[in-house]
Amino acid sequence: MVPLGTGRGSRYDLVGIGNLTRLGEETVSGSLFSTSSTTTHATGVLTLHDVNGTIRLNLVGPTQSHNAALPTQFRYTVASGTGTHSSFRSTGLINVHLVPLTHTLTLDILPTV
């Protein structure tokens, strides 16, 4: 977590490897942003990368109060893809399990489309 200054929320930089249904092993990187003094939705961008290309996900959290903690769930939409993933389309939910003490994060990606 990187505090962005008074009233500006926090940034969580992510990198990891996981296995996804329909895609297999993926490298995941990106950032999540908590709400700030001027925003009421946490946001984020994740990029999934494998030997076949990349998939970029845009994330939006639920409405929260200003300067709230990172939510445990985001809605995602596939923004773009490259390589064989260029026509990949999906929307759904991402559950975030953050354990600051051990600097670990688990993401459950739950497609609805």
C-alpha positions, -999 to +999 in steps of 0.1 A: +000+000+000+012+035-009-005+064+008-010+091-017-011+120+007-038+136+030-072+130+015-059+113-016-065+077-007-041+048-011-027+028-040-022-009-039+003-022-065-002-059-074+018-086-091+013-123-090+006-155-109-026-175-109-047-200-128-079-189-144-107-211-159-107-208-197-073-191-197-048-212-177-018-197-160-017-159-161+007-133-147-014-105-130-002-069-125-019-037-118-031-012-091-061-007-069-070+028-056-091+034-025-115+063-023-102+098-016-116+131-003-131+137-037-141+102-048-167+077-036-157+047-057-125+027-054-110+019-089-084-002-104-067-016-135-054-052-138-035-067-167-035-105-172-006-117-194+002-151-209+020-165-239-011-157-260-014-120-252-028-097-226-063-088-211-068-055-194-095-052-168-111-020-155-124-022-119-149-001-100-158-006-064-192+001-047-202+035-035-183+042-002-176+072+020-147+094+013-113+081+024-127+046+030-107+014+032-103-007+000-135-026-006-136-063-007-154-065-040-151-047-074-171-050-106-148-055-136-151-051-174-126-063-200-113-031-215-090-046-242-070-076-252-041-084-274-030-115-294-055-143-292-072-125-264-081-095-287-118-105-289-120-117-252-151-102-235-162-106-199-177-087-170-182-098-135-170-094-099-136-096-083-135-105-046-104-090-029-088-108+001-061-085+014-038-094+043-016-064+051+003-081+078+018-107+054+015-085+022-006-111+005-036-107-017-060-132-032-083-123-060-114-143-069-125-135-104-162-144-109-174-138-145-211-131-151-207-129-189 
